[in-house]
Amino acid sequence: MHIEEKSGIKDFLIECVGTIVGAAVMAAGVSFFLLPNQLSSGGFSGVATIAYYLLKIPMGTVILVLNVPFFIFSIFKLGKNFFIKSIIGTVSLSLLIDFFDKFEPLTDDRFLACIYGGIITGLGSAIILKVRASTGGSELVGNIINSINPNIRMSNIIMAFDTLVVTLNVIFFKEIEIGLYSAIAIYLMGKIIDIVFEGIYFTKLLIIVSDKNEEIAKKIGDNVKRGTTGLYGKGMYTNSEKLVLMCAASRGDVAKVKSIARKIDPKSFIIITNSREVVGLGF
């Protein structure tokens, strides 16, 4: 077996383990917070919530049954690896929801349930998305529709599907509060997924305009150990060309970089902005 094949199998097994871990986290958020308080996280879990209270069918079983036809279709459209990981994710989620459902919920306060349920479920979803898998539901439907028509944004498909499911929950339970709290939970899920994928602001980007760029750049490199990049620009008011320094720095280094620039050139123009993600040497 070639090294590339061994590496591919290892990566696939790691992704399968990550899928199970993500499903376990999602199941905990649903069973300990959302389901006991009749709240929905959208997707098939929202439909399963209705079936749970209406027909007394275990939530995990309903989720699994609803996903079967989409799994069959996905193997032709999304590939074998995605299909296998999605099967693992959905089966794990279904079994673990039914398992955790045997325990007492952690709160019967809907507000707390939508907050913690949304955060925990979002964390689990992010883990699963990180390993390029799915637990079925709106994600799987979105992936399939997007593979058929790439012009349709997957986020729009998921949002439309989740909105429909939450509306059905409100109609069935006849409580507008369920929809309002569920909306908070779904919003938090999305924000947690964004944080996991894009990170919390942890670096700053400094743009320095000065006539003493070389001196400033050298001082930043010597004292702060941060590199700078010179970008050629033009001052439209003065109609003069200038070298603009760009420097990515940690939060703790911002004051040092700013102090160096202002000390060398009190007239320097400095812009400090948040950098969503920095990848490379030093970060």
C-alpha positions in Angstrom: 0.0 0.0 0.0 1.4 3.4 -1.0 2.1 6.1 1.6 -0.6 8.3 0.1 -3.2 5.5 0.4 -2.2 4.9 4.0 -2.4 8.6 4.8 -5.8 8.8 3.0 -7.2 5.9 5.1 -5.8 7.4 8.3 -7.4 10.8 7.5 -10.7 9.1 6.7 -10.7 7.2 10.0 -9.9 10.4 11.9 -12.8 12.1 10.2 -15.1 9.2 11.1 -14.1 9.6 14.8 -14.7 13.3 14.5 -18.1 12.7 13.1 -19.0 10.5 16.1 -17.7 13.1 18.6 -19.7 15.8 16.8 -22.8 13.7 16.8 -22.4 13.0 20.6 -22.1 16.8 21.3 -25.1 17.5 19.1 -27.2 14.8 20.8 -26.3 16.2 24.3 -27.5 19.6 23.2 -30.8 18.3 21.8 -31.6 15.7 24.6 -30.6 17.8 27.6 -31.9 21.2 26.5 -33.9 21.5 23.3 -36.2 18.4 23.1 -37.4 18.5 26.8 -38.5 22.1 26.2 -40.2 21.4 22.9 -37.6 23.6 21.1 -36.4 22.9 17.6 -33.0 23.2 16.0 -34.6 23.0 12.6 -34.0 20.3 10.0 -35.4 16.8 10.6 -34.8 17.1 14.3 -37.7 19.6 14.3 -40.0 17.2 12.5 -38.9 14.5 14.9 -39.7 16.7 17.9 -43.3 16.9 16.7 -43.4 13.1 16.1 -41.9 12.6 19.6 -44.7 14.5 21.3 -47.5 13.5 19.0 -46.9 9.8 18.4 -44.4 9.1 21.3 -41.9 7.8 18.8 -38.2 8.1 19.9 -36.7 11.2 18.2 -33.6 9.4 17.0 -35.7 6.8 15.2 -37.7 9.4 13.3 -34.5 11.2 12.3 -33.0 8.0 10.9 -36.1 7.0 9.0 -36.5 10.5 7.4 -32.9 10.5 6.2 -33.0 7.1 4.5 -34.2 8.2 1.0 -31.8 11.2 1.0 -28.9 8.8 1.9 -29.7 6.6 -1.1 -29.7 9.6 -3.4 -26.5 11.2 -1.9 -24.3 8.2 -2.7 -24.7 9.0 -6.4 -24.4 12.7 -6.0 -21.9 13.3 -3.2 -19.5 10.4 -3.3 -18.8 7.3 -1.2 -16.7 8.9 1.5 -19.3 11.6 2.3 -22.0 8.9 2.2 -20.2 6.7 4.7 -19.4 9.6 7.1 -23.0 10.9 6.9 -24.4 7.4 7.7 -22.0 7.2 10.7 -23.0 10.7 11.8 -26.8 10.2 11.4 -26.8 6.8 13.1 -24.7 8.0 15.9 -26.8 11.1 16.4 -30.0 9.1 16.4 -28.8 6.4 18.8 -27.2 9.0 21.2 -30.3 11.2 21.2 -32.4 8.2 22.3 -29.8 7.2 24.8 -29.5 10.7 26.4 -33.3 11.0 26.4 -33.4 8.4 29.2 -31.7 11.0 31.5 -33.3 14.0 33.2 -33.0 17.3 31.3 -30.6 19.9 32.7 -33.2 22.7 32.8 -36.9 23.3 32.2 -36.3 27.0 31.6 -36.9 27.6 27.9 -34.6 30.6 27.7 -31.7 28.8 29.2 -32.5 25.8 27.1 -32.4 27.7 23.8 -29.1 29.4 24.8 -27.2 26.3 26.0 -28.9 24.0 23.5 -28.1 26.3 20.6 -24.4 26.7 21.7 -23.8 23.0 22.3 -25.7 21.8 19.2 -23.8 24.4 17.1 -20.5 23.1 18.5 -21.4 19.6 17.5 -22.5 20.7 14.1 -19.2 22.6 13.6 -17.2 19.5 14.4 -19.1 17.5 11.9 -18.8 20.1 9.2 -15.0 20.4 9.9 -14.5 16.7 9.0 -16.7 17.2 5.9 -19.5 15.0 7.1 -23.2 15.4 7.8 -25.9 14.2 10.2 -28.5 14.3 7.5 -31.5 16.7 7.7 -31.3 20.1 6.1 -27.5 19.9 5.6 -27.9 16.7 3.5 -30.9 18.1 1.6 -28.9 21.3 1.0 -25.8 19.4 -0.3 -27.9 17.3 -2.7 -29.8 20.3 -4.1 -26.5 22.3 -4.4 -24.9 19.4 -6.3 -27.8 19.4 -8.8 -27.9 23.2 -9.1 -24.7 25.0 -7.8 -26.3 28.4 -8.4 -28.6 27.8 -5.4 -26.8 28.8 -2.3 -26.7 26.0 0.3 -27.2 28.5 3.2 -30.5 29.7 1.6 -31.7 26.1 1.2 -30.9 25.3 4.9 -32.5 28.5 6.1 -35.7 28.0 4.1 -35.9 24.4 5.3 -35.3 25.3 9.0 -37.8 28.2 8.9 -40.5 25.8 7.5 -39.8 23.2 10.2 -39.9 25.8 13.0 -43.1 27.2 11.7 -44.6 23.7 11.8 -43.5 23.4 15.4 -45.2 26.6 16.3 -48.4 25.5 14.5 -48.4 22.1 16.2 -47.6 23.2 19.8 -49.7 26.4 19.3 -47.1 28.5 21.1 -45.4 31.4 19.4 -42.8 31.3 22.1 -41.5 28.0 20.8 -40.8 29.6 17.5 -39.1 32.6 19.1 -36.9 30.6 21.4 -36.1 28.1 18.6 -35.0 31.0 16.4 -32.6 32.1 19.1 -31.2 28.5 19.3 -30.8 28.3 15.5 -29.1 31.7 15.4 -26.6 30.7 18.1 -25.9 27.4 16.3 -24.9 29.5 13.2 -22.7 31.8 15.2 -20.9 29.0 17.0 -20.3 27.3 13.6 -18.8 30.6 12.3 -16.6 30.9 15.3 -15.2 27.4 15.0 -14.6 27.8 11.3 -13.4 31.4 11.2 -12.1 31.9 14.7 -12.5 34.7 17.3 -10.7 37.9 16.5 -7.2 37.0 17.8 -5.0 39.2 15.5 -4.9 42.8 14.4 -3.9 44.2 11.0 -2.0 47.5 11.1 -1.7 49.7 8.1 0.9 52.4 8.5 1.4 55.4 6.1 4.6 57.3 6.8 7.6 58.9 5.1 9.9 56.9 7.4 8.7 53.4 6.4 12.1 51.7 6.3 13.0 52.9 9.8 9.6 51.9 11.2 9.7 48.4 9.5 13.3 47.7 10.8 12.3 48.8 14.4 9.2 46.6 14.3 11.2 43.6 13.1 14.0 44.2 15.8 11.8 45.0 18.8 8.5 43.2 18.2 9.8 40.4 16.0 7.0 41.0 13.5 7.4 41.2 9.7 6.0 44.0 7.6 5.0 44.2 4.0 5.4 47.3 1.8 2.5 48.0 -0.5 2.8 50.8 -3.1 0.0 53.4 -2.9 -0.8 56.9 -4.0 -2.1 59.7 -1.9 -5.0 61.1 -4.0 -5.0 64.4 -2.1 -1.3 65.1 -2.5 -1.0 63.2 -5.7 2.2 61.6 -4.4 3.3 58.0 -4.3 3.8 56.4 -0.9 4.9 53.1 0.5 2.3 51.7 2.8 3.3 49.3 5.6 1.1 46.3 6.5 1.7 44.4 9.7 -0.2 41.5 11.3 0.3 41.5 15.0 -1.2 39.8 18.1 -3.3 41.9 20.4 -0.5 42.2 22.8 1.8 43.6 20.1 -0.5 46.3 18.8 0.5 48.9 21.4 4.2 48.3 20.7 3.9 48.6 17.0 1.8 51.7 17.3 4.2 53.2 19.8 7.2 52.5 17.4 5.5 54.2 14.5 4.4 57.2 16.4 7.8 57.7 18.1 9.7 57.5 14.8 7.1 59.6 12.9 4.6 61.5 15.0 2.7 62.4 11.8 2.3 58.7 10.7 -1.2 57.7 9.7 -2.2 54.3 11.3 -5.2 52.1 10.7 -5.9 49.2 13.0 -8.5 46.6 12.0 -9.5 43.2 13.1 -8.1 40.3 11.1 -10.5 37.3 11.0 -7.8 34.7 10.4 -4.0 34.8 9.8 -2.2 31.7 8.6 1.6 31.4 8.2 4.9 31.9 10.0 4.4 33.3 13.5 0.6 32.5 13.6 
